Structure formats: C-alpha cells, structure tokens
Amino acid sequence: FTNIINALQSLDKVYSNSEMVRKILRCLPRSWMPKVTAIKEAKNLNILSLEDLLGSLMTHELSMQKKDDNEEKEKNKQKVVALKSSTFEDSDDGNDDDEEEL
C-alpha cells in the first residue's frame, strides 16, 4: 500500500492521511468487519495516523492467530478413548454333566 501511495505521489497524486486510513479500512475482508466497526466508532478517522491504524490491525491479527493456535491445541489435547469388544464362547461343560445324569 505504501509503495503504491509513494508511486502515486511521484505522479503528483497525493492522498491525505484520512483518505489512506479510510481506503485501508474499506479493503479489509469481511472477517475483519467487527474490528473495522470498532475503530470507526472509537477513533476519529480524520486524525488517526496511518501508523496507528496499521499497529492496531497488526495487534488484532496477532491476537486472532494466538486464539486460533490455542483452539487447535485444545482440539489436539482432547483424548479419544475407544474400547475394543471381543466375544467369548462359554463352554457348556457344566450343562453336559447335568444332561447325562437325567
């Protein structure tokens, strides 16, 4: 983004800080919408610096990755216990003796 902005400046197209902040917030994916909404509500976008915005977004990204990693570790920790069943034939030795006596 900064490379594009710098190249545009060399072509005499200058964006204000506010315009750059708004452009970045607009291009974020749908999964980031709660964070975008929080930034728009909590901060004045006219005075929010680009560096502050990028720092906030990077911090959020790291916390999301950490949460995903923790969830994956929890899934791996869950033990699966399976019981193997087997069948045994009972010997009818006791029953044969009873039949012979009759």
MOHU-V81680 format. One record per residue. N is the residue number from 0. RES is the residue in one letter. PHI is phi in radians with two decimals (NA if undefined). Layout:
n = {N/N}
res = {RES/RES}
phi = {PHI/PHI}
This chain:
n = {0/1/2/3/4/5/6/7/8/9/10/11/12/13/14/15/16/17/18/19/20/21/22/23/24/25/26/27/28/29/30/31/32/33/34/35/36/37/38/39/40/41/42/43/44/45/46/47/48/49/50/51/52/53/54/55/56/57/58/59/60/61/62/63/64/65/66/67/68/69/70/71/72/73/74/75/76/77/78/79/80/81/82/83/84/85/86/87/88/89/90/91/92/93/94/95/96/97/98/99/100/101}
res = {F/T/N/I/I/N/A/L/Q/S/L/D/K/V/Y/S/N/S/E/M/V/R/K/I/L/R/C/L/P/R/S/W/M/P/K/V/T/A/I/K/E/A/K/N/L/N/I/L/S/L/E/D/L/L/G/S/L/M/T/H/E/L/S/M/Q/K/K/D/D/N/E/E/K/E/K/N/K/Q/K/V/V/A/L/K/S/S/T/F/E/D/S/D/D/G/N/D/D/D/E/E/E/L}
phi = {NA/-1.16/-1.10/-1.15/-1.08/-1.13/-1.13/-1.17/-1.10/-1.20/-1.71/1.18/-1.91/-1.99/-1.83/-1.31/-1.03/-1.07/-1.13/-1.15/-1.06/-1.13/-1.12/-1.13/-1.10/-1.22/-1.57/-1.23/-1.18/-1.01/-1.13/-1.64/-1.00/-1.06/-1.19/-1.05/-1.09/-1.10/-1.15/-1.09/-1.31/-1.56/-2.11/-1.51/-1.17/-1.27/-2.03/-1.21/-1.38/-1.09/-1.12/-1.12/-1.09/-1.12/-1.10/-1.12/-1.19/-1.17/-1.09/-1.10/-1.09/-1.12/-1.18/-1.16/-1.13/-1.12/-1.12/-1.09/-1.09/-1.12/-1.12/-1.17/-1.12/-1.11/-1.12/-1.24/-1.31/-1.10/-1.59/-1.86/-1.92/-2.14/-1.82/-1.69/-1.77/-2.46/-1.98/-2.12/-1.60/-1.37/-1.44/-1.72/-1.06/-1.16/-1.28/-1.13/-1.12/-1.17/-1.21/-1.20/-1.27/-1.31}
